[in-house]
Amino acid sequence: MIKPVIQYINIFMSQLGLRTYELSDLTVIGGLRFPTVYIKNGESDSISLEVNSCYHRLLSGPTPAYKGLITGKKSLETRSYKLRLVSVFDNNLFCVDDQYAQDKMLNNIAFILKNNSIKEISQALKLMNITTTPLSSLFGSKAAKSEMNVDKDSNVNLNFVTFDYAVDFSGASHCFPVVGCEDVPLNVLQLVKDEICSNSNCVPGTVNLNAVPFGTVPSGGTLAGLVQYVDGTPVGSLVGAIWTIPDPVCDPATITVNGQAYSSVPSGGFDNIPVLNSQPSPVGTVSPGGEVRIGDAIIFINSVAVSSAPAEANLFIDVQYVNTTPVGSLVGSIWTIPNPIACKDVTTTVNSSAYSTLPSGGTQNVLVRNSLAATIGVVTPGVGVDIGNMTIDYPDGTTAAVVVVPGGTIVTAPLWSIQLSGAVASPVTVTAPAWDSSFVCSAQTPTGGSITQITVNGGSPVASLVGVAIPASAVLVFTFTGSLTRILLSF
């Protein structure tokens, strides 16, 4: 009874790309266990594990699970067997890495075994029902160690999966002879087809590609599909149970900066564009998906911000005197302006005669006053000081104007005459009439001898009265030589 069930399961296992074996055993040689399959005449052959394959091994059974009556005197019996399905396959069976390949294999086996009721084989064996139930599974090193006492790492290209499952046969007791029902010749493949599609009246199958509906195919029919690139070129091949398409070869992306070609990047790669100043140091503010904005440079002169300039733009700053004359030169990295020029003193003259020197930027007040220290004259800026005409009061109460020509030379001046009578011997004493004592006078001898000295009120003798103040009613003593007939006093 076990053989047709194993054949039934192997039909689905072969669709996963595995070489299938039927009921097998473990043979111990030199302390190592090897899976073998019975041939005939008591001989066995080793199962090759170098290719993707699977085999079944009986663990226990049959175990009567239940007995009872069906109808009348017919008794019902259930027999259970425990088997192990072992699958050995390489990493490329499912085109995934080792761990996921084992998971995928376990999922497929569980789907085949899970609560599967094999109706057609049950009917051929005259049983009521045959079911398969998954029990427990192992994979990797644990599976290899449990089954053949070897470590998976001894052959890293192989994946080991073991799946223990139960097979329950239910039917009338008379269908369970000692030998069993295996003698009944069965075409298991045909039974599977009949079970899948009874009376050849099947609902059309649905074909999905990557879980996306692709089309339907009638029972026993063929669906011809095309897998191609957009340009119509066929692509891909069947690897195990998966139609595999090679990774597309994509053109590299072209990167430009401000519209100018910068570099190309392979599809899926990346590139970093350094934005640097001349130091070089990173600069700029990045707006993702937008632009890189580089701020203006601030221009300082002597630590004072004077202006700003956009990146890579020129800025011209004039350095000049207040009179707009350019000044200075670049010395190293510093714009150097010469020290201020030492200004010379200013020479001050009055009426073209040297008066004093004045430091540059200094101030001087030129006093214009008479002998009484009184300020006189009218100042015209940039022109000069205008001192008005003078008048002289005579002792007899008359006045006369002083006539002045350009240059200040007095060409005529009233005189007060002292007449001498006869032969007068030196000295002559004269009492001056009452007048303004602030006046000065000079003595002249238009006729006769020459005056040698003069005294005023008995003071020290002087040769001239020029610059000497004559007080009112002063006593003048004139000493002279020669014959003096007249003395002229000019005030």
SVG drawing of the C-alpha trace seen along z (x, -y; Angstrom):
<svg xmlns="http://www.w3.org/2000/svg" viewBox="-26 -190 103 203">
<polyline fill="none" stroke="black" stroke-width="0.4" points="0.0,0.0 2.9,-2.4 4.4,-2.2 1.5,-3.9 1.4,-6.7 5.1,-7.3 4.7,-7.3 1.9,-9.8 4.0,-12.2 7.0,-11.8 5.0,-13.0 4.8,-16.4 8.4,-16.3 9.7,-15.8 8.0,-19.0 10.4,-20.8 13.3,-19.6 14.3,-16.6 15.2,-13.0 12.8,-10.8 13.4,-7.5 10.9,-5.2 11.0,-3.5 14.7,-3.3 16.8,-2.3 20.0,-3.4 23.0,-1.1 25.9,-1.5 29.4,-1.1 32.4,-2.0 30.3,-3.8 28.7,-6.0 25.1,-5.8 24.2,-5.8 20.7,-5.9 20.1,-2.9 17.2,-1.7 16.2,1.9 16.7,3.3 16.0,7.0 17.3,10.3 18.1,8.8 20.5,6.2 20.5,2.5 22.0,-0.5 23.3,-3.7 21.3,-6.9 23.5,-9.6 23.4,-12.8 25.5,-14.7 22.4,-15.7 19.1,-17.2 17.1,-14.2 14.7,-13.0 13.8,-9.6 11.4,-8.2 12.2,-6.1 9.8,-4.1 10.2,-5.1 7.4,-3.0 4.2,-1.1 1.8,0.1 0.0,-0.8 -3.7,0.1 -5.3,-3.1 -8.9,-2.1 -11.3,0.8 -15.1,0.7 -18.1,1.7 -19.0,0.1 -22.4,1.8 -23.6,5.2 -20.8,7.5 -18.1,5.6 -15.4,4.2 -13.6,0.8 -9.8,0.6 -7.3,-2.2 -3.6,-1.6 -0.9,-4.4 2.6,-4.6 5.3,-7.1 7.7,-8.0 10.5,-10.5 10.9,-12.4 14.6,-13.4 15.5,-16.0 19.1,-16.9 19.6,-19.8 22.1,-22.4 21.9,-26.2 20.7,-27.0 17.5,-24.9 15.3,-27.9 17.8,-30.6 18.1,-31.9 20.6,-31.7 21.0,-28.6 18.7,-29.5 15.8,-30.6 16.2,-27.6 15.7,-25.3 12.6,-27.3 11.1,-27.1 11.6,-23.4 10.0,-22.8 7.0,-25.0 6.5,-23.0 6.7,-19.6 4.2,-20.8 1.8,-21.9 2.0,-18.4 1.5,-16.5 -0.9,-18.7 -4.2,-16.8 -4.1,-15.3 -6.8,-12.8 -5.8,-10.5 -9.2,-9.4 -8.3,-7.6 -5.6,-5.4 -8.1,-4.7 -10.6,-3.5 -8.1,-1.4 -7.1,0.3 -10.7,0.7 -10.2,-1.5 -12.4,-4.2 -9.7,-6.8 -5.9,-7.5 -4.5,-10.7 -1.1,-12.2 -0.3,-14.5 3.0,-16.5 4.5,-16.0 7.9,-17.7 10.8,-19.0 14.5,-19.7 17.0,-21.5 20.6,-22.2 23.2,-20.6 20.4,-19.2 18.8,-17.4 22.1,-16.0 23.2,-14.9 19.8,-13.3 19.6,-11.3 23.2,-10.3 25.2,-11.4 27.3,-13.8 27.8,-17.5 26.3,-19.7 29.5,-21.7 31.2,-18.6 29.6,-19.7 28.6,-23.3 27.0,-23.2 24.2,-20.8 21.1,-21.6 19.5,-18.9 15.8,-18.8 13.9,-16.1 10.2,-16.1 8.5,-13.4 4.9,-12.6 2.1,-10.1 0.1,-8.1 -3.3,-6.7 -5.2,-4.0 -8.9,-3.5 -11.1,-0.7 -12.7,2.6 -10.6,5.1 -10.6,7.7 -8.7,5.3 -5.7,5.5 -4.2,8.9 -0.9,9.8 0.9,8.9 -1.2,5.9 -2.7,4.6 0.5,3.8 -0.1,6.7 -2.8,4.7 -1.2,3.3 -1.7,-0.5 -0.9,-3.2 -0.3,-5.9 0.3,-8.7 -3.0,-8.0 -4.7,-7.8 -3.2,-11.2 -4.5,-12.7 -7.9,-11.1 -7.9,-12.5 -7.0,-16.0 -9.5,-16.0 -12.2,-13.4 -13.9,-12.4 -11.7,-15.0 -14.2,-17.7 -11.9,-20.2 -12.2,-23.9 -9.6,-25.9 -6.5,-26.6 -5.3,-30.1 -1.7,-31.0 0.0,-33.7 3.3,-35.3 4.8,-36.8 1.3,-36.6 -0.2,-38.6 -2.8,-36.8 -1.4,-36.0 -4.1,-33.9 -6.1,-30.7 -5.5,-27.3 -8.1,-24.5 -7.5,-21.1 -5.0,-19.2 -4.3,-22.3 -1.2,-24.4 -0.7,-28.1 1.9,-29.7 3.2,-32.9 6.0,-35.2 8.5,-36.8 10.4,-39.6 11.9,-43.0 9.9,-46.0 11.7,-46.0 10.3,-42.5 13.5,-40.5 12.7,-37.2 14.4,-36.9 14.9,-34.4 15.2,-30.7 13.7,-28.0 15.9,-27.4 14.4,-24.7 10.7,-25.8 11.4,-29.5 11.6,-31.4 14.7,-33.5 15.4,-36.8 19.0,-38.2 19.5,-41.5 18.9,-44.4 21.9,-46.3 21.0,-50.0 22.7,-53.0 24.7,-55.1 23.3,-58.4 24.9,-61.6 25.5,-64.3 25.8,-67.9 26.6,-71.0 25.1,-74.3 24.4,-72.6 28.0,-71.4 29.0,-67.7 30.5,-66.6 30.5,-62.8 28.6,-59.6 27.3,-57.2 26.5,-53.5 22.8,-52.6 22.2,-52.1 25.4,-53.9 25.9,-57.3 28.3,-60.2 29.3,-63.0 29.9,-66.5 32.3,-68.5 31.5,-72.2 34.7,-73.9 36.2,-77.3 39.9,-78.0 41.1,-76.8 39.6,-74.2 36.8,-74.1 33.2,-72.9 30.8,-75.9 27.2,-76.4 23.7,-75.4 22.2,-72.4 18.5,-72.3 17.7,-68.6 16.3,-68.3 16.8,-72.0 20.2,-73.8 23.4,-74.6 23.4,-78.3 26.8,-79.8 26.5,-83.0 28.0,-86.4 31.5,-87.2 31.6,-90.1 34.3,-92.7 36.0,-94.2 38.5,-97.1 40.3,-97.4 37.6,-95.0 34.8,-97.2 32.3,-95.6 32.1,-97.9 30.4,-95.8 29.6,-92.3 30.3,-90.5 28.7,-87.4 30.9,-84.3 33.5,-84.5 32.5,-88.2 34.8,-91.1 34.4,-94.1 36.3,-97.4 36.9,-99.7 38.5,-103.1 41.0,-104.3 41.7,-108.0 42.2,-111.3 39.3,-113.6 40.3,-115.4 39.7,-112.1 43.4,-111.5 44.1,-107.7 46.5,-106.7 48.2,-103.5 49.6,-100.3 49.5,-96.5 52.3,-95.3 52.0,-91.6 48.3,-91.2 47.8,-94.7 46.9,-97.8 49.4,-100.3 48.9,-104.1 52.0,-106.4 52.2,-108.4 50.7,-111.9 52.9,-114.6 54.6,-117.0 53.1,-120.4 55.4,-123.5 54.8,-126.5 53.1,-129.5 55.0,-132.9 52.9,-135.8 53.6,-139.3 52.0,-142.7 52.2,-145.1 54.8,-142.7 57.0,-142.8 57.7,-139.6 55.6,-139.5 55.7,-135.9 55.6,-132.1 52.4,-130.0 52.3,-126.2 50.1,-124.4 46.6,-124.3 47.4,-126.9 45.6,-130.2 47.2,-133.6 45.6,-137.0 47.4,-140.0 46.8,-143.1 46.2,-146.4 46.1,-149.3 47.4,-152.8 49.9,-154.0 47.1,-154.1 46.6,-150.3 43.2,-150.9 42.2,-148.4 41.7,-150.2 41.0,-149.4 38.3,-147.5 39.2,-143.9 38.2,-142.6 38.8,-138.8 41.3,-137.8 41.9,-141.5 43.5,-143.4 42.9,-146.0 41.7,-149.4 42.9,-152.1 41.0,-155.3 42.5,-158.8 43.7,-160.7 43.2,-164.3 45.6,-166.5 44.4,-169.1 46.7,-172.1 47.3,-174.3 45.4,-177.1 42.3,-174.9 42.5,-174.3 42.7,-170.8 44.2,-169.6 43.9,-166.2 46.8,-164.0 47.1,-163.3 48.0,-159.7 49.0,-158.1 49.3,-154.3 52.1,-152.8 51.2,-155.0 53.8,-157.8 52.8,-161.2 53.5,-163.7 52.4,-166.7 51.8,-167.4 50.8,-170.5 53.7,-171.9 53.7,-174.0 56.4,-176.6 58.5,-178.1 60.0,-181.3 63.3,-182.5 64.1,-186.2 67.5,-187.5 70.6,-185.6 69.6,-183.0 72.3,-181.0 72.0,-177.3 70.0,-175.9 66.5,-177.2 63.8,-176.5 60.3,-176.2 57.1,-175.6 54.8,-173.6 51.2,-174.9 48.5,-172.7 47.7,-169.8 46.8,-166.1 49.7,-164.5 49.1,-161.3 50.7,-162.9 54.3,-162.5 56.2,-165.1 59.4,-165.6 61.6,-168.7 62.9,-170.1 65.3,-173.0 64.4,-174.2 66.8,-177.2 70.0,-177.7 71.9,-175.3 71.1,-171.7 69.5,-170.4 71.9,-168.0 69.7,-167.0 66.3,-167.6 65.1,-167.1 61.5,-166.9 60.7,-168.1 64.4,-167.6 64.4,-164.0 67.2,-162.2 68.5,-164.0 67.3,-162.5 68.4,-163.2 64.8,-163.1 61.3,-163.5 60.0,-160.8 58.2,-158.2 58.4,-160.4 55.1,-161.3 54.9,-165.1 52.7,-165.8 50.8,-169.1 52.7,-172.2 56.0,-170.3 59.2,-172.1 61.3,-171.4 65.0,-172.2 66.7,-172.3 70.5,-172.2 71.8,-173.2 74.7,-174.4 74.9,-177.1 72.4,-179.9 68.9,-178.6 66.0,-181.0 63.0,-178.6 62.0,-175.2 59.2,-173.2 57.3,-170.7 55.3,-168.2 52.5,-166.4"/>
</svg>
